[in-house]
Amino acid sequence: MTIPVLPRVEDILVNSATALRTTVLPTVSDEFAHLTVALVAAALEYAVELLADPRDVAHQAELDGALNQLGDVPGVEAGASCFVRASQALVWAQQNPGPRADEVRAVLHPVLIGQLEREAAAAAPLLSTLHSAMHKTH
């Protein structure tokens, strides 16, 4: 029997995750192997979701906009990625309390928390599987 290899990456990932969940998982009796297969299937499903909704470009643009709104913040390395610059700005704000630090947090926190919430929602099935695996292997 041959399995057709579909030309789209998304189809290959979906078919692989489905095969793991419906064919492999029911036959695996070893607990660690079962959890590993479940985790790989969840990771494949997460990868499919990432391909369908590539948020990284939107996240970078949103964060760049927030950093541009702030202007110059001491200790922030020009030319670094927006994620590095945001981290540097927040570290500076933590170490230098005051109105400017409050402004940095007021601008960056909502953006970063929003991105974290969206990514956590998208990764929920993977995180749930990982959570289950960690509790069963302690």
C-alpha positions, 0 to 999 in steps of 0.5 A, a space after each residue: 500500500 502506498 500513501 499519496 504525498 500531497 503537494 501542500 504542506 498543510 495537507 501533509 501535516 493534517 494527514 500526519 496528525 490524523 494518522 497519529 491520532 486515529 491509527 498510531 495512538 490507539 495501538 500504543 500501550 506504553 504510557 511515555 510513547 503514547 504521550 509522545 505521540 499525542 504531543 507530536 500530533 498536537 505539535 503538527 496541528 499547531 504547525 498547521 494553524 501557524 501556516 494558516 495564520 502567520 501572526 509573526 509579521 503582524 506581531 512585529 508590525 504591531 510592536 514596531 508601531 508601539 516602539 515608534 510611538 515611544 520614540 527613544 528609550 535609553 538602553 534600547 539598541 537601535 537596529 535590534 529586533 522589535 522583540 529585543 527592543 521591547 525587552 530592553 525598554 521594559 528592563 529599562 523601565 523596571 530599573 528606572 521608575 518614574 513617568 517615562 517608565 510608566 509610559 513605556 509600560 502603558 504602551 508596551 504591556 497591552 501590545 505584548 499581553 494581547 499577542 501573548 493571549 492570541 498565541 496562547 489561544 492558538 496553542 491551547 491544544 498543544 499546551 493542553 497535551 503538554 500539560 497532560 503529559 507532564 502530569 502523567 510522567 511525574 
